[in-house]
């Protein structure tokens, strides 16, 4: 009904997609333009459309390469944060990430379920084409825009339902990686984090501080048993137990898991000449881990205490907080 939009159906030259395109077009009284194109021809088609609306497909990545604006409808196990569109200005509409399950085995033999409806996609299309300032989405749906910083592609939530804990953690983790691996300053991420509600940042920080305290406690226990192990191989089982307990901290999907993940990767790749060398390298990595946890703790305090920017408080969002 929107006369400003001219949708077309793009499909591959195979029987199943032809039949699907025909059935879909019948729903619209055969008024839609249909385009059949194989991989050798699809590039020229994509260069002549204003927006591609698609799930996670090969065509999405081709559109990215030729700078065709893309709106990805992210469903099921498709991990848009890892393999979403990368060109700045592209968009992703998804169920709230705190409700998503990205394990492929979770969906075997089951039908994909989503809160996303046709009207949500329509609102996202209009926003993507700059025909509206704010898309009106149903609860439980989030809308992201592709940006870039020194680390690489970044997904910024611009509308819809905002899972504050996951969003704060995601950007704080990105800040940690940029700071520890590349020494980037990433001021835009600091500003983005400061724009999140103070209540949400404080709640997230409390949990991360508790995680940091527990991790440091297990680091010290592991260091102590390692020191004894130098001269007494009889405590090797105790050391292994403490090390295993320490490594459980990387099972969480949050900021404080990152230092332990770095540590585990390095421990697994130790090339030691003998037992003494192995103990020395492990001890060095444990103290390095302690420094990384302290760095993550400093970032946590910064996220908690940074002054908030002025925000519109009229829009209700997840967890009872307002933006």
C-alpha positions, 0 to 999 in steps of 0.5 A: 500500500506504500506507493513510495516503495517498489518491492521485487522478489529476487530468487535463484534459478531453481525449482523450489525458489521459483515456486516460492516466488510464484506463491508469494506473488499471488498473495499480492495479486501478482503485482510484484516484480520478480527477478531470477538471477544466478550468482553470475548475474546477481551482482548487476541486479543488486547494484540497481536496488536501494535495499536488500532485505534478506536473512543470513544468505550468500546474497547478503554478503555479495550485497555487502561487497558491492555496497548495496544497502542491506537489512538482515532479518537475523533468525535462529542460529545465525550469529549476526554479531559474528557474520552480519553485514559489515558495510557501514550503514547496513542494518539488522533486525532481530529478536532481543539477543538475550532471548536468542540461542545461537547453537545450531543443534538447538534448532534440529527438527524444529521450526524457527520461532520469532517475534518479528512480524511483517509490520516490523520489517516494514518499519525497519525498511522505512527507517533503512531508506531514511523514510522515517526517524524512528521505527515502531517495533513490537516488544522483544525486537531489537534493531541494529546499525552497522558502524566501524571503529578501530577494532573493526565492525561494530553493531550499535542498537538504534531502536527497539527493545534493549537488553541493557546487560548484554549491550553494556557487556558487549561494548565493555568487552570490545573496549577491553580487547581494544585496550589490551591487544591494540592499545586503542583508546576507543573514545566513541565506545566510552561515550556510547557506554556513558549514554546507557542508563546509570541504573543499568550500568550500576547493576552490570558493574556490581555483577562484574565486580563480584566476578572479578573478586572470585576470579582473583581469589582463584588466581591466588589459590592457583599461584600458591599451589604452583609455588609449592609444586616447584619443590613438592610434586605431591601437590600436583593434583591440588594444583590441577584442581585449582587450575580447573576451577580457575578456568571455569570463569571463562565459561561465562559470556561476559567481560570477566571471562575474557582475561581467563579465555586469553590465559587458557589459550596461552596455557594450552600452547606452552612449549616447555623444555622441562617441568621447571620451565613449564612451572615458570611459564605458567606462573608468568601467565598467572600474573599476566592474568591477574593484570588483565583482570585488574584492567577489566575491573578498572573498565568496569569502574569506569563504565559505572562512574562515567557521567551520563549524557542527556537522553530522551526518557520517554521511550520505555525499554527492557528491564524497567529502565528508560532511555 
